[in-house]
């Protein structure tokens, strides 16, 4: 793991925090950096919704959402265990995953996941979510890698806590719920732009974010406009 890569990731996330960025944007940057820095096959971030139920906020790549959502469906998996216990959950082998979470392991195996590491995201002394690292090769993380993973989870917690200071009377959970609701819309918009301009989804996300900043609009609103345009294209005037 290169120190300059870690520094660049930390600087990028810190910039979002300094600018009071949206939780949705922070979450997507977070999972993207984790995937690159920690050689993860896939990364997911889950947080509590307004009712206190765990929901997927961001994943990289999008296909991971099937695995993450399956955990919620069968009430079994590393994310739920880390969230409920408030402790790091690390299972570095496919056999270990199968023994610990039989139903989850079958879905994980279908997408090539053979090692899992989940870190709780804490706020106010309790877990409010979990950062999940899935790998396509067996093995444990080094002490340095685990420190970086913990730092990323802490950044997620800081971003959520920051909402308390900028929400202007709006409850933190309401802000997070808005971000959760916007996740699907954002992924749809990224897909639309990626197909339209034949670009990588990451570039599509960068374009959406740039437009949101330029127009001083929420990322979710910009994404919704892209989706709406596809669903209901403007009718040319006669």
Number of C-alpha atoms within 10 A of each C-alpha: 12 7 9 9 13 17 10 12 20 17 12 15 21 17 13 16 20 10 8 16 19 20 25 23 20 23 23 20 20 26 26 21 22 24 20 16 18 20 18 23 21 26 31 29 28 26 27 20 23 16 9 10 12 19 18 21 25 31 27 22 15 14 11 19 19 13 21 25 15 17 21 17 10 11 14 17 24 27 28 22 18 23 26 15 12 19 16 20 20 20 20 19 18 22 14 16 24 17 10 15 16 14 17 22 22 15 16 25 16 10 15 14 24 24 25 30 23 28 28 30 29 21 15 8 8 13 20 22 30 31 30 29 27 25 22 19 17 15 15 16 15 9 9 10 15 16 12 18 22 18 13 22 25 18 20 27 21 16 22 25 15 17 21 15 11 11 13 9 8 11 13 20 18 14 19 21 20 17 22 22 16 19 21 18 21 25 18 16 24 25 19 18 21 17 13 10 10 12 13 14 19 15 15 22 23 13 14 23 19 13 16 17 14 9 10 10 12 18 24 23 15 21 26 17 13 19 21 14 10 11 9 8 10 9 6 5 4 3
